[in-house]
């Protein structure tokens, strides 16, 4: 606002107090001094304010007047659904605002295309009629103060949400709860009913996990309503605080996650020691310890999935803000956004297929190596020689590093292809005087939304199904339905084999997939919205699609069937080599012949029932 100082005249030796107005204190009288006038001026452009100040100072040179700009308040433009514009004045400015309509507050309702056409017609000399103008109205923009305990409530609810997620996961994977017991209860019928029952319960758990996450993310919306706080920025900050509350239990979660491998390895060491053959009580103890470890690992996976979704939601809003999409949003009736949503929803399935195939290929390579060692060294089974464990570890380690290339490229190349591919041939829009190509950014926003939803459902489904099958096998090993060595136990082993790549590879891998794709999109936001030449967009999209195709081909370079065929061929070749070696030894050994001589005095063969003498 402006301060205007006017010296007193001889007829006015003392200024009276300035009358008060609502929300503004009175200016006290200044005996024998000059008059201070404090008033708001505007809304006005900065250059117009500078011109008015210069004009005032020029006119007040003789009277010694002085003008100071004590404070400036920014104003924002607001639009309703009908497109009417309003100037929002900060509420603390009070009613003393010179709201005199000025020419600068008029606007016309024209699209970018219509403006371009008018400019083109004017450039060619055509007569252009001025479009009708409308006057902006004024509104008071309130900025309510948020109490500090609102933020504390969001953090506390994050802690409560962590307990709820743990309880929900525990219900579906614990050996003491109904789902795992029912999966084990159908083991006498074979592995197929166990797989069907476990998959159904896992799908159910995925849905309830979504409900829990939705409830957790709705609390910030209730604490910080967008209608009161002027948008969703504070609500998303509350979502970040809920995630912070979840992360306050990190120490406990890491302890549970570490307990799982410790108990699993303890059982393995006990079995390899041979003590379990003569000590049934000790064997059951380590089996129950392993079952408890499986449950704690499943609990930590449910926690990790939840934190990944909460973090992804916060990153998603950051992306929308960086891509200038926070005001217009993502409308599903826009074809590019809906297509991006479909591609994003399909991405976790492609990623899961790639990782599960990788586990299968590595497993069969290991099987081939184990069979080769058994075949070439009979002393392993006899106990006179030790297997080459280092070779097995090297195969698994190399496969783990090599097989990550395809999924890693997929997580980076797919957002790039969507963001730049949907920008090809799309017009630009003007925001604050800058041109942006928002179509590709909108498609990428839909892609992220689909990936978050689909990835969360897939992650819980894979993690909980594998945990249920594993613990169902532990129940059988504990003595239920016949115990070890029975058909029920064989069915449990089959289910556990199916669940291992689910719960230990594909399921946990969904968490970094969701985060990486959101981070890639956030880093690309500034480039995606930049209007680039069509050739540049086509080149970037082509490279991304080629990399994506290469990752898919790389993940399909072998399958479990091809690895099994190679194992069969190797065993057949080894058998042929063994036969050839035995034949060679027979040919090189001393010959022992039998010679048959017929006695001519006997009857010819066939003339008697007696055999000929030899």
C-alpha positions as CSV (number, residue, x, y, z in Angstrom):
1,X,0.0,0.0,0.0
2,X,1.0,3.6,-0.3
3,X,1.8,6.2,2.3
4,X,1.2,9.8,1.3
5,X,2.7,12.5,3.6
6,X,1.2,16.0,3.2
7,X,2.6,18.9,5.2
8,X,0.1,20.9,7.3
9,X,-1.1,24.3,6.2
10,X,-1.0,27.4,8.5
11,X,-4.8,27.1,8.9
12,X,-4.3,23.5,10.1
13,X,-1.7,23.5,12.8
14,X,-2.7,20.1,14.1
15,X,-4.2,17.2,12.3
16,X,-7.2,15.5,13.7
17,X,-7.1,11.7,14.2
18,X,-7.8,9.7,11.2
19,X,-11.2,8.0,11.5
20,X,-11.1,4.3,12.1
21,X,-12.5,1.7,9.6
22,X,-13.3,-2.0,10.1
23,X,-10.1,-4.0,10.5
24,X,-7.8,-1.0,10.6
25,X,-6.6,1.1,13.6
26,X,-6.9,4.9,13.7
27,X,-3.8,7.0,12.9
28,X,-3.2,9.2,16.0
29,X,-3.1,13.0,15.8
30,X,0.3,14.6,14.9
31,X,0.6,17.9,16.8
32,X,2.3,20.5,14.7
33,X,3.3,18.0,12.1
34,X,2.1,16.8,8.8
35,X,-0.7,14.4,7.9
36,X,0.0,10.7,7.2
37,X,-2.5,9.0,4.9
38,X,-2.3,5.2,4.7
39,X,-4.3,3.5,2.0
40,X,-4.4,0.5,-0.3
41,X,-4.1,1.2,-4.0
42,X,-5.1,-1.2,-6.7
43,X,-5.1,-3.8,-7.9
44,X,-2.7,-2.2,-10.2
45,X,0.2,-3.3,-12.4
46,X,3.7,-2.7,-11.1
47,X,4.6,-0.3,-14.0
48,X,1.3,1.6,-13.4
49,X,2.1,1.9,-9.7
50,X,5.6,3.3,-10.5
51,X,4.1,5.8,-13.0
52,X,1.6,7.0,-10.4
53,X,4.2,7.3,-7.7
54,X,6.4,9.4,-10.0
55,X,3.5,11.6,-10.9
56,X,2.6,12.1,-7.2
57,X,6.2,13.0,-6.3
58,X,6.4,15.5,-9.2
59,X,3.2,17.2,-8.1
60,X,4.3,17.3,-4.4
61,X,7.8,18.8,-4.9
62,X,6.7,22.2,-3.6
63,X,4.9,20.8,-0.6
64,X,7.6,18.4,0.4
65,X,5.3,15.4,0.2
66,X,6.8,11.9,0.4
67,X,5.5,8.6,-0.8
68,X,6.6,5.2,0.4
69,X,5.4,1.7,-0.7
70,X,5.2,-0.1,2.6
71,X,3.8,-3.4,1.4
72,X,2.5,-5.2,-1.8
73,X,0.1,-8.1,-1.9
74,X,-0.1,-10.3,-4.9
75,X,-3.5,-11.0,-6.4
76,X,-4.6,-14.1,-8.3
77,X,-7.1,-14.7,-11.0
78,X,-9.8,-17.3,-10.3
79,X,-12.2,-18.9,-12.8
80,X,-15.4,-20.8,-12.2
81,X,-16.9,-23.6,-14.3
82,X,-18.6,-21.1,-16.6
83,X,-15.3,-19.4,-17.4
84,X,-16.0,-16.2,-15.5
85,X,-12.8,-14.6,-14.2
86,X,-12.5,-12.9,-10.8
87,X,-9.6,-11.0,-9.1
88,X,-8.9,-12.5,-5.7
89,X,-7.8,-9.9,-3.1
90,X,-6.1,-11.2,0.1
91,X,-8.6,-11.0,3.0
92,X,-6.2,-9.2,5.3
93,X,-6.2,-6.1,3.0
94,X,-9.6,-5.1,4.5
95,X,-12.3,-3.0,2.7
96,X,-10.0,0.0,2.0
97,X,-9.1,-1.1,-1.4
98,X,-9.5,1.2,-4.4
99,X,-11.5,-1.3,-6.5
100,X,-11.9,1.0,-9.5
101,X,-12.5,-0.9,-12.7
102,X,-9.6,-0.4,-15.0
103,X,-9.1,-1.3,-18.7
104,X,-6.5,-4.0,-17.7
105,X,-9.2,-6.0,-15.9
106,X,-11.2,-6.7,-19.0
107,X,-10.9,-10.0,-20.9
108,X,-12.3,-11.7,-24.0
109,X,-13.5,-15.3,-24.3
110,X,-11.4,-16.7,-27.1
111,X,-9.6,-20.0,-27.6
112,X,-6.0,-20.1,-28.7
113,X,-7.0,-21.1,-32.1
114,X,-9.3,-18.1,-32.4
115,X,-6.6,-15.8,-31.2
116,X,-4.2,-17.3,-33.8
117,X,-6.7,-16.8,-36.5
118,X,-7.3,-13.1,-35.6
119,X,-3.5,-12.5,-35.5
120,X,-3.1,-14.1,-38.9
121,X,-6.0,-12.1,-40.4
122,X,-4.5,-8.9,-39.0
123,X,-1.1,-9.8,-40.4
124,X,-2.5,-10.2,-43.9
125,X,-4.3,-6.9,-43.7
126,X,-7.8,-8.2,-43.3
127,X,-10.3,-6.1,-41.3
128,X,-10.6,-7.6,-37.9
129,X,-13.5,-6.7,-35.6
130,X,-12.7,-6.3,-31.9
131,X,-14.1,-9.2,-29.9
132,X,-16.6,-8.3,-27.1
133,X,-14.9,-7.7,-23.7
134,X,-16.1,-8.6,-20.2
135,X,-15.2,-7.0,-16.9
136,X,-13.6,-9.0,-14.1
137,X,-15.2,-8.8,-10.7
138,X,-13.5,-8.7,-7.3
139,X,-13.6,-11.3,-4.6
140,X,-12.0,-11.7,-1.2
141,X,-9.5,-14.6,-0.9
142,X,-9.5,-16.0,2.6
143,X,-6.4,-17.8,3.9
144,X,-7.3,-19.7,7.1
145,X,-4.6,-20.6,9.6
146,X,-4.1,-24.4,10.2
147,X,-3.7,-25.5,13.8
148,X,-0.5,-27.4,14.5
149,X,-2.3,-30.4,15.9
150,X,-3.8,-31.2,12.5
151,X,-0.4,-32.2,11.3
152,X,0.2,-34.3,14.4
153,X,-3.1,-36.1,13.8
154,X,-2.0,-37.0,10.3
155,X,1.3,-38.5,11.6
156,X,-0.5,-40.4,14.4
157,X,-2.9,-41.8,11.9
158,X,0.0,-43.0,9.8
159,X,1.2,-45.0,12.8
160,X,-2.3,-46.4,13.3
161,X,-2.5,-47.3,9.7
162,X,0.8,-49.3,10.0
163,X,-0.8,-51.4,12.7
164,X,-3.9,-51.9,10.6
165,X,-1.9,-53.1,7.6
166,X,0.1,-55.5,9.8
167,X,-3.1,-57.0,11.3
168,X,-4.7,-57.4,7.8
169,X,-1.6,-59.1,6.4
170,X,-1.2,-61.3,9.5
171,X,-4.8,-62.6,9.0
172,X,-4.1,-63.9,5.5
173,X,-0.6,-65.4,6.0
174,X,-0.3,-66.5,9.6
175,X,-0.5,-70.3,10.3
176,X,-2.9,-69.6,13.2
177,X,-5.6,-67.9,11.0
178,X,-8.3,-69.4,8.8
179,X,-7.0,-68.7,5.3
180,X,-3.8,-70.6,5.6
181,X,-5.5,-73.5,7.5
182,X,-8.1,-73.8,4.8
183,X,-5.4,-73.9,2.1
184,X,-3.6,-76.7,4.0
185,X,-6.9,-78.4,4.5
186,X,-7.3,-79.3,0.8
187,X,-3.8,-80.6,0.4
188,X,-5.0,-84.3,0.4
189,X,-6.7,-83.5,-2.9
190,X,-3.5,-82.4,-4.6
191,X,-1.8,-79.1,-5.4
192,X,-4.5,-77.8,-7.7
193,X,-7.1,-77.1,-5.0
194,X,-4.4,-75.5,-2.8
195,X,-3.4,-73.2,-5.6
196,X,-7.0,-72.3,-6.3
197,X,-7.8,-71.6,-2.6
198,X,-4.7,-69.6,-2.0
199,X,-5.1,-67.5,-5.1
200,X,-8.7,-66.7,-4.2
201,X,-7.7,-65.6,-0.6
202,X,-4.8,-63.6,-2.0
203,X,-7.0,-61.7,-4.4
204,X,-9.4,-61.0,-1.6
205,X,-6.6,-59.6,0.6
206,X,-5.5,-57.3,-2.2
207,X,-8.9,-55.7,-2.3
208,X,-9.1,-55.2,1.4
209,X,-5.6,-53.7,1.4
210,X,-6.8,-51.1,-1.1
211,X,-9.7,-50.3,1.1
212,X,-7.3,-49.7,4.1
213,X,-5.0,-47.5,2.0
214,X,-8.0,-45.5,0.7
215,X,-9.2,-44.9,4.2
216,X,-5.7,-43.8,5.3
217,X,-5.4,-41.4,2.4
218,X,-8.9,-39.9,3.0
219,X,-8.0,-38.7,6.5
220,X,-5.8,-35.8,5.1
221,X,-8.7,-34.8,2.9
222,X,-10.9,-34.6,5.9
223,X,-8.3,-32.8,8.0
224,X,-7.5,-30.3,5.2
225,X,-10.7,-29.8,3.0
226,X,-9.9,-28.4,-0.4
227,X,-12.9,-26.1,-0.2
228,X,-11.6,-24.4,2.9
229,X,-7.9,-24.3,2.0
230,X,-8.2,-23.4,-1.6
231,X,-6.9,-26.6,-3.2
232,X,-5.4,-30.0,-2.7
233,X,-1.8,-28.9,-1.9
234,X,-2.4,-29.1,1.9
235,X,-4.2,-32.4,1.5
236,X,-1.3,-33.9,-0.3
237,X,1.0,-32.5,2.3
238,X,-1.1,-34.4,4.8
239,X,-0.7,-37.6,2.8
240,X,3.0,-37.1,3.0
241,X,2.7,-36.8,6.8
242,X,0.7,-40.1,6.9
243,X,3.6,-41.7,5.1
244,X,5.9,-40.2,7.6
245,X,3.9,-41.8,10.4
246,X,4.2,-45.1,8.6
247,X,7.9,-44.7,8.4
248,X,8.2,-44.1,12.2
249,X,7.9,-47.9,12.6
250,X,10.9,-48.5,10.3
251,X,13.1,-50.0,13.0
252,X,10.4,-52.5,14.1
253,X,9.7,-53.4,10.4
254,X,13.4,-54.0,9.7
255,X,13.7,-56.2,12.7
256,X,10.7,-58.3,11.5
257,X,12.2,-58.4,8.0
258,X,15.6,-59.6,9.3
259,X,14.0,-62.3,11.5
260,X,12.6,-64.1,8.5
261,X,15.9,-65.0,6.8
262,X,17.5,-65.7,10.2
263,X,14.8,-68.3,11.0
264,X,14.9,-69.7,7.5
265,X,18.6,-70.2,7.6
266,X,18.5,-71.7,11.1
267,X,16.2,-74.4,9.8
268,X,18.5,-75.0,6.8
269,X,21.5,-75.4,9.1
270,X,19.6,-77.7,11.4
271,X,18.5,-79.9,8.5
272,X,22.0,-80.1,7.0
273,X,23.5,-81.0,10.4
274,X,21.5,-84.2,10.3
275,X,20.2,-83.7,13.8
276,X,16.6,-83.6,12.6
277,X,16.6,-87.2,11.5
278,X,16.7,-88.4,15.1
279,X,15.1,-85.5,16.9
280,X,11.5,-84.9,15.9
281,X,10.9,-82.3,18.6
282,X,13.9,-80.2,17.5
283,X,12.8,-80.5,13.8
284,X,9.3,-79.2,14.6
285,X,10.8,-76.4,16.6
286,X,12.8,-75.0,13.7
287,X,9.9,-75.6,11.3
288,X,7.7,-73.5,13.5
289,X,10.4,-70.9,13.8
290,X,10.6,-70.8,10.0
291,X,6.8,-70.4,9.7
292,X,7.0,-67.5,12.1
293,X,9.7,-66.0,9.9
294,X,7.5,-66.4,6.8
295,X,4.8,-64.5,8.6
296,X,7.0,-61.6,9.6
297,X,8.4,-61.4,6.1
298,X,4.9,-61.2,4.7
299,X,4.0,-58.5,7.2
300,X,7.0,-56.4,6.1
301,X,6.0,-56.8,2.5
302,X,2.5,-55.5,3.2
303,X,4.1,-52.6,5.0
304,X,6.5,-51.9,2.1
305,X,3.7,-52.0,-0.4
306,X,1.6,-49.5,1.6
307,X,4.5,-47.1,2.0
308,X,5.3,-47.4,-1.7
309,X,1.7,-46.4,-2.6
310,X,1.7,-43.5,-0.2
311,X,5.0,-42.2,-1.6
312,X,3.8,-42.7,-5.1
313,X,0.7,-40.6,-4.5
314,X,2.8,-37.8,-3.1
315,X,5.2,-38.1,-6.1
316,X,2.2,-38.2,-8.4
317,X,1.0,-34.8,-7.1
318,X,4.5,-33.4,-7.5
319,X,4.4,-34.5,-11.1
320,X,1.1,-32.9,-11.7
321,X,2.4,-29.6,-10.2
322,X,5.6,-29.7,-12.3
323,X,3.7,-30.5,-15.5
324,X,1.2,-27.6,-14.9
325,X,-1.7,-30.2,-14.6
326,X,-2.7,-29.4,-11.0
327,X,-5.3,-26.9,-12.0
328,X,-6.8,-28.6,-15.0
329,X,-6.6,-32.2,-13.6
330,X,-6.8,-35.4,-15.5
331,X,-10.1,-36.0,-17.3
332,X,-10.7,-39.6,-18.3
333,X,-12.9,-38.5,-21.2
334,X,-9.7,-37.2,-22.9
335,X,-8.6,-40.2,-25.1
336,X,-4.9,-39.7,-24.5
337,X,-5.3,-39.8,-20.8
338,X,-7.5,-42.9,-20.9
339,X,-5.0,-44.7,-23.2
340,X,-2.2,-43.8,-20.9
341,X,-4.2,-45.2,-18.0
342,X,-4.5,-48.5,-19.9
343,X,-0.8,-48.7,-20.7
344,X,0.1,-47.9,-17.1
345,X,-2.3,-50.5,-15.7
346,X,-0.6,-53.1,-18.0
347,X,2.9,-52.2,-17.0
348,X,3.0,-54.2,-13.7
349,X,1.8,-57.3,-15.5
350,X,4.5,-57.1,-18.0
351,X,7.1,-56.5,-15.3
352,X,5.8,-59.4,-13.2
353,X,5.9,-61.7,-16.3
354,X,9.5,-60.7,-16.9
355,X,10.7,-61.3,-13.3
356,X,8.9,-64.6,-12.9
357,X,10.3,-65.9,-16.2
358,X,13.8,-64.8,-15.0
359,X,13.4,-66.8,-11.8
360,X,12.3,-69.8,-13.9
361,X,15.2,-69.6,-16.2
362,X,17.7,-69.2,-13.4
363,X,16.1,-72.2,-11.5
364,X,16.5,-74.5,-14.5
365,X,20.1,-73.4,-15.0
366,X,20.7,-74.4,-11.4
367,X,18.9,-77.7,-11.9
368,X,21.0,-78.5,-14.9
369,X,24.2,-77.8,-12.9
370,X,23.1,-80.0,-10.0
371,X,22.2,-82.9,-12.3
372,X,25.5,-82.5,-14.1
373,X,27.4,-82.7,-10.8
374,X,25.4,-85.8,-9.7
375,X,25.9,-87.4,-13.1
376,X,29.7,-86.7,-13.3
377,X,30.5,-87.4,-9.7
378,X,28.9,-90.5,-8.2
379,X,30.7,-89.8,-4.9
380,X,28.3,-86.9,-4.1
381,X,25.4,-89.3,-3.5
382,X,27.7,-91.8,-1.8
383,X,28.9,-89.1,0.5
384,X,32.6,-89.6,-0.4
385,X,32.9,-86.2,-2.1
386,X,31.4,-82.7,-1.8
387,X,29.4,-80.8,-4.4
388,X,30.8,-77.7,-6.1
389,X,28.7,-75.2,-4.2
390,X,30.6,-72.2,-5.7
391,X,29.5,-73.0,-9.2
392,X,25.8,-73.0,-8.1
393,X,26.2,-69.7,-6.3
394,X,28.0,-68.2,-9.3
395,X,25.1,-69.3,-11.6
396,X,22.5,-67.7,-9.3
397,X,24.4,-64.5,-8.8
398,X,25.1,-64.0,-12.5
399,X,21.5,-64.7,-13.4
400,X,20.2,-62.2,-10.7
401,X,22.4,-59.4,-12.1
402,X,21.8,-60.2,-15.8
403,X,18.0,-60.7,-15.5
404,X,17.5,-57.3,-14.0
405,X,18.4,-55.5,-17.2
406,X,15.1,-56.2,-19.0
407,X,12.8,-55.0,-16.1
408,X,15.0,-52.0,-15.4
409,X,14.9,-50.8,-19.0
410,X,11.1,-51.4,-19.0
411,X,10.6,-49.2,-15.9
412,X,12.5,-46.3,-17.6
413,X,11.6,-46.7,-21.3
414,X,7.8,-47.1,-20.9
415,X,7.2,-43.7,-19.3
416,X,9.5,-42.0,-21.8
417,X,7.6,-43.6,-24.7
418,X,4.2,-42.6,-23.3
419,X,5.2,-39.0,-22.4
420,X,6.8,-38.1,-25.7
421,X,4.8,-40.4,-28.0
422,X,1.5,-38.8,-27.1
423,X,3.0,-35.3,-27.6
424,X,3.6,-35.9,-31.4
425,X,1.4,-33.6,-33.5
426,X,-0.4,-32.0,-30.5
427,X,-1.0,-28.2,-30.3
428,X,0.6,-26.0,-27.6
429,X,-1.3,-24.0,-25.0
430,X,-0.3,-20.7,-23.4
431,X,0.0,-20.5,-19.6
432,X,1.3,-17.3,-18.0
433,X,2.7,-16.2,-21.4
434,X,4.6,-19.5,-22.0
435,X,3.8,-22.2,-24.5
436,X,3.5,-25.8,-23.3
437,X,2.6,-29.1,-24.9
438,X,0.4,-30.7,-22.2
439,X,-1.1,-33.6,-24.1
440,X,1.9,-36.0,-23.5
441,X,2.1,-34.9,-19.9
442,X,-1.6,-35.7,-19.4
443,X,-1.1,-39.1,-21.0
444,X,1.9,-39.7,-18.7
445,X,-0.3,-38.7,-15.7
446,X,-2.9,-41.3,-16.7
447,X,-0.1,-43.8,-17.1
448,X,1.2,-43.2,-13.6
449,X,-2.4,-43.4,-12.1
450,X,-2.9,-46.8,-13.8
451,X,0.5,-48.1,-12.7
452,X,-0.1,-47.2,-9.1
453,X,-3.5,-48.9,-8.9
454,X,-2.5,-52.0,-10.8
455,X,0.9,-52.3,-9.2
456,X,-0.6,-52.2,-5.7
457,X,-3.1,-54.9,-6.4
458,X,-0.6,-57.1,-8.1
459,X,2.0,-56.7,-5.4
460,X,-0.4,-57.7,-2.6
461,X,-1.8,-60.6,-4.6
462,X,1.7,-62.0,-5.3
463,X,3.1,-61.5,-1.8
464,X,0.2,-62.9,0.1
465,X,-0.4,-65.9,-2.2
466,X,3.2,-67.0,-1.8
467,X,3.1,-66.5,1.9
468,X,-0.1,-68.6,2.3
469,X,1.3,-71.5,0.2
470,X,4.5,-71.5,2.1
471,X,2.9,-71.5,5.5
472,X,0.4,-74.1,4.4
473,X,3.3,-76.4,3.7
474,X,4.7,-75.6,7.1
475,X,1.5,-76.7,8.7
476,X,1.7,-80.0,6.9
477,X,5.3,-80.4,7.9
478,X,4.3,-79.8,11.5
479,X,2.2,-83.0,11.4
480,X,-1.1,-82.1,9.9
481,X,-2.6,-84.3,7.2
482,X,0.1,-86.9,7.5
483,X,3.2,-84.8,7.8
484,X,6.4,-85.0,5.7
485,X,6.6,-87.6,2.9
486,X,2.9,-87.8,2.3
487,X,0.9,-86.8,-0.8
488,X,-0.4,-83.8,1.1
489,X,3.2,-82.7,1.8
490,X,4.1,-83.2,-1.9
491,X,1.2,-81.0,-2.9
492,X,2.4,-78.3,-0.4
493,X,5.9,-78.4,-1.9
494,X,4.5,-77.8,-5.3
495,X,2.5,-74.8,-4.1
496,X,5.5,-73.5,-2.2
497,X,7.5,-73.8,-5.5
498,X,4.9,-71.8,-7.3
499,X,4.7,-69.1,-4.5
500,X,8.5,-68.5,-4.2
501,X,8.9,-66.3,-7.3
502,X,5.6,-64.6,-6.4
503,X,6.4,-63.6,-2.8
504,X,10.2,-63.3,-3.1
505,X,10.7,-61.7,-6.5
506,X,7.7,-60.3,-8.5
507,X,5.7,-59.1,-5.5
508,X,8.4,-57.1,-3.7
509,X,9.7,-55.8,-7.1
510,X,6.4,-53.9,-7.6
511,X,7.4,-51.4,-5.0
512,X,10.5,-50.0,-6.7
513,X,8.7,-50.3,-10.0
514,X,6.0,-47.8,-8.9
515,X,8.5,-45.4,-7.3
516,X,10.9,-45.5,-10.3
517,X,8.3,-44.8,-12.9
518,X,7.0,-41.9,-10.8
519,X,10.5,-40.5,-10.3
520,X,11.2,-40.9,-14.0
521,X,8.0,-39.0,-14.9
522,X,8.8,-36.3,-12.3
523,X,12.3,-35.8,-13.8
524,X,10.9,-35.7,-17.4
525,X,8.0,-33.3,-16.6
526,X,9.9,-30.2,-17.6
527,X,11.0,-31.7,-20.9
528,X,7.7,-33.4,-21.8
529,X,5.7,-30.1,-21.6
530,X,8.3,-28.2,-23.7
531,X,7.1,-27.8,-27.3
532,X,9.7,-29.8,-29.3
533,X,10.0,-30.3,-33.0
534,X,8.1,-33.3,-34.4
535,X,11.3,-34.9,-35.6
536,X,12.7,-34.7,-32.1
537,X,9.6,-36.2,-30.5
538,X,9.6,-39.0,-33.1
539,X,13.3,-39.8,-32.5
540,X,12.9,-39.9,-28.7
541,X,9.8,-42.1,-28.9
542,X,11.5,-44.4,-31.4
543,X,14.5,-44.9,-29.2
544,X,12.3,-45.5,-26.1
545,X,10.1,-48.0,-28.0
546,X,13.2,-49.8,-29.4
547,X,14.6,-50.1,-25.9
548,X,11.3,-51.4,-24.6
549,X,11.1,-54.0,-27.4
550,X,14.7,-55.0,-26.7
551,X,13.9,-55.5,-23.0
552,X,10.9,-57.7,-23.9
553,X,12.9,-59.7,-26.4
554,X,15.7,-60.1,-23.8
555,X,13.2,-61.4,-21.3
556,X,12.0,-63.9,-23.8
557,X,15.4,-65.2,-24.9
558,X,14.8,-68.3,-23.0
559,X,12.0,-70.0,-21.1
560,X,11.5,-72.8,-18.6
561,X,10.5,-75.0,-21.5
562,X,13.7,-74.2,-23.5
563,X,15.8,-74.7,-20.4
564,X,14.1,-78.0,-19.7
565,X,14.8,-79.1,-23.3
566,X,18.5,-78.1,-22.9
567,X,18.6,-80.2,-19.7
568,X,17.1,-83.2,-21.5
569,X,19.5,-82.8,-24.4
570,X,22.4,-82.6,-22.1
571,X,21.3,-85.8,-20.3
572,X,20.8,-87.6,-23.6
573,X,24.2,-86.5,-24.8
574,X,25.8,-87.7,-21.6
575,X,24.0,-91.0,-21.9
576,X,25.2,-91.5,-25.5
577,X,28.7,-90.5,-24.4
578,X,28.5,-93.1,-21.6
579,X,27.3,-95.8,-24.0
580,X,30.1,-95.0,-26.5
581,X,32.7,-95.1,-23.7
582,X,31.5,-98.5,-22.6
583,X,31.5,-99.8,-26.1
584,X,35.0,-98.5,-26.6
585,X,36.1,-100.3,-23.5
586,X,34.5,-103.6,-24.7
587,X,36.2,-103.4,-28.1
588,X,39.6,-102.8,-26.6
589,X,39.3,-105.7,-24.0
590,X,40.5,-109.3,-24.8
591,X,37.9,-111.3,-26.8
592,X,36.3,-114.4,-25.4
593,X,34.6,-116.4,-28.3
594,X,32.2,-119.3,-28.4
595,X,32.4,-121.6,-31.4
596,X,29.5,-123.9,-32.4
597,X,30.2,-127.0,-34.5
598,X,27.5,-129.3,-35.8
599,X,28.0,-133.1,-35.7
600,X,27.4,-134.5,-39.3
601,X,26.4,-137.9,-37.8
602,X,23.4,-136.4,-36.2
603,X,20.1,-135.8,-38.0
604,X,19.7,-132.5,-39.7
605,X,18.1,-129.8,-37.7
606,X,14.4,-129.9,-37.8
607,X,14.1,-133.6,-38.4
608,X,13.8,-134.4,-34.7
609,X,12.3,-132.7,-31.7
610,X,15.6,-132.9,-29.9
611,X,18.1,-130.0,-30.2
612,X,21.3,-130.7,-32.2
613,X,24.4,-131.5,-30.3
614,X,27.0,-128.9,-30.1
